[in-house]
Amino acid sequence: MEKKNVIITGASSGIGKALVYEYYKRGYQITMAARNREAMEEIAKDLDPGQKDIFLIKTDVTSEADCKNLIEKSVARFGKIDILINNAGISMRALFNDLHLDVMRKVMDVNFWGTVYCTKFAMPHLLATKGSLVGVISIAGYLGLPARSAYSVSKYAVRGFLDTLRVENLKTGLHVMSAAPGFTTSNIRMTALMADGSLQGETPRDESNMMSSEEVAFLIAKAVDKRKAELILTFVEGKLSVFLKKFFPRLIEKLTYNHMAKEPNSPLK
């Protein structure tokens, strides 16, 4: 059978890296996109030293030109696109009152505009294959997380964007899915931006009981196979919180505030 091509952004670490391993195991051709080419090369060396089925493209998703280049080169190499997983993302940690606006712009550029750019150029190819368009959002795309304003709003925006595309394409055969992991073991908190744009440098949370990136990747791939519209991971922080918000929004706001305030050195009082 002809192999399928999956494009994964943010493929050099965390959930993106785990998705590369998951899809390689499933026999896909994989186009990896990230700014860190060296990290991608290490992954490719481990999985496919000859890079027969793995194609690396250094990509900054905040650049429209880079995203266009990613799609064009992937199609030139593998002939088509079956799945696009918009996974590249950054986080932040600061009260909005203290937040420099350029941090808000940077988070939106990566998380929202990166998804929009890659999707725009991939759409004709995904429509041709009746493929899958995926955005990795977060529970923060359903619940406003205090001290994560830029992160939450970017994930809400991606979810709204994907919801709209799903409706637009009800009769085209395109599959559109938003995947919302809960807190996951990855480096996203270590690279989170502080109020002035500096890197946080270390995670403020105990990651020992979090879902692993590998488990998240497996569940995303499984949901794509089933062509689900949305995937919300973890029970209490994910499914239950999103469900209860519909009926008890003030209660969920209080519980969310108290939960986030327990972080070490939390900016919440």
N, C-alpha and C positions, 0 to 999 in steps of 0.2 A: 504494500500500500504506500501511496505517496505520503511523505512526512509533512506534518503541519508546521507552520512557522509561528512562534510566539515572540512578541517584542515585550521586553520587561525593562521599564525605566527604574532608576535607583537600584540597579542590579548588583552593585558592588558590596553591599552589606545588608544585614538585618533581614527583613521579610523578602526583599528583592533577591538577595543571595539565595535564600532558602527556596524561593520560587524557581530559580535557575536549576538547582539540584532536583527539585520535584519534577519539573518538566523534562529535564534531561533523562531522568529515570523513566518517564512515560514515553520516551522515544521521539520527542519533538526536536525540530531545528529551532535554535534559540538565538535571538538577536538581543545582546546585552547592551544597555545604555546607562552610562553614568559618567560623572566627571573624573573619577579616579580610575584611569586606565590600568594602572599597576595592579590594583586590587582585582579588577576584572580578569587580567591576565593570569593571576594566581588561581582564580576559580577555574578558568578554562584549562590551565595546565593540569589541574587535578582531575577534571572530568574528561576533557577532549584535547589532548596535547596537540594534535594536528589541526585542530579547529575546523574539522570537517562539517560539524553540525552546530558549532557555536561561532557567532560573528560578533566581534566587539566594535562598538562605535562610541568614541568619547563624545559625550553629549551634555550640554548644559541646557536643561529644559526651560530655563528662563529666556533662552534665545530662540526666537521664532525660526531663524535660519538654521540653527542646530537641529531643531525638531524636524524641519523639512528634510534636511540632509539625512537624518536618522531613517525616516520612512523611505526615502528614495533609495538609499543604499541597501536597506534591508530587502526591499522588493527586487532590486537589481541582483542581489545575491541569491535569494530563495524563491523569487518569482511571485510571491503572494504574501498576504498577511491573514492568518486565521484568528489570532488573538492579540489584542493590545492590552497590556496591563500597565496602567498609569499608577506606578507605585512611588515614584520619587517624591520625597517630602521632607520638610524640616519643621521643627517645633519651636516654641518659645515659652518663657516663664517670667512674667512680670505683670503687675497691675497696669491696666490700660492708662491710668492717670500718670504713670511713670514712664510709659513706653514711648520710645522715639518712633516717629511715624515711618522712618525708613525701614524699621524692623517689620512693621505691619506690611509695607510694600514688598519687602523681600520674601516674607512668608507667603503672601498672596501670589507673587511671581512664580515661586517654585510649585506650591501646592495646587493653586487654581489655574494660573495661566499655562503652566507646564502641561497640565492635563488638556486644556483647551487646544494648545498648539499641536501637540502630538495627535490628538483626536482629529483635528481638522484635516491634517494631511493624510491620515490613515483611513478616513471615512470611505473614500471611493473603493479602496482595496478590501475593506471589511464588508462593504455592501456586496462586492463581487463574490465573496466567499460565503456570505451570510454568516459571518464570523461573530466573535465575541469582543465587546468593548467593556473593559473593567476599570473601575477606579477604586483604589485602596484608600478609603477614608478613615474613619475612626468613630468610636462612640461619641467623640467630641463633635461629630457631624449631626448628632441627634440631641445632645445635651450641651448647653453652654457651660464650659469648664472655667471657673474663676482663675485668674492669672494665666489664662491661655486664650485670651480674646482673639488674637490674630490666627492662632491655630484653629480654634473652633469655627471662626467665620469662614476660613478657607475651606474647611471640610464641609460645612453647610453648603457653601457655594458649589463645590464639586458634586455633592449629592443632588442639588437642584438642577445642575447642568445635566447630569446623567438621567434624572427622572424625566426631564424635558425631551432628551434625545430618545428615550425609550418610547414615549408617546408618539413622537414624530415618526418613529420607525415601526409602528405596530404592524404595518403591512409589507415591510421590506425584507423581513427575515433576519434583521440584525438583532443580536442578543446584547442587551445592556445590563450590567450588574454593578452595584456598589457593594463593596466588602468593607465591613466595619469591625476591625479587631478591637478588643479591649486593650488593657495594658499588656504589652508584649515585651519579652526580653529582646532588646535590640539596642543599637547605639543612638537612637533618635533623641533620648533624653540627654546624653552626654554632649551631643552637638546642638542642643537647643540654644536659642539666642536669649540673652538677657535683655533688660530694658534698653541698654545702650548699644546692643548689637554684638557684644562679646559672647564667647561661647561659655555655656554653663560648665562644661568640663567633667562633670560627674553626675550620676543619676541621683535624684533626691528620694528615690523610692526603693523599697526592698523588692528586688526582682526574683527572689527565690520561689515565689508561688505564682509567678505570672506564666501565661501560656507561652510556649517557645515559638520562635519564628518558624521552625520546621513544621510544627503542628498547624500554625496559621496557614502556611503555604499549602499544606496537604488539603485543608478544608476549603481554601479558595479554589484550588484546582478541581476538587470534587464538585463544588457548587457551579463552576463554569461548565463542567460536563453535563450537569443537570439543567443548565441554562436558567438558573435562578435569577430573580430580579434584584434581590438583596440578600446579604449574608451578614448577620449580626452575631458576633462571637462573644463567648462567656455568658454565663447565666445571670448572676446577680448584677454585675457592673454593665452588662450588655442587654440581653433580652428583657430581663425583669425591669430594669431602669427605664428603657425605652417604652415598654408597655405601661408602666405606672405613670409616666409623665403625661400620658394622654388623659388620665383621670384624676391624678393628684399632683399637678405641676408644682404647687408651692411646697409640698412635702419633698419632692425630688430635689428642688432647688436647695432646700435646707440641708438635706442629706449630702448632696454634692459638695456644698460649701464646707460642711464639717469634715468630709472625707479628704478633700484637697488641703484643708487647713492643717491636717495632721502631718503633712510632709515636713521633713527637717528644713529649717530656715524658710518656711513658707512665707510669702509676702502677705498672706491673709492674716488678719488680726483675730 
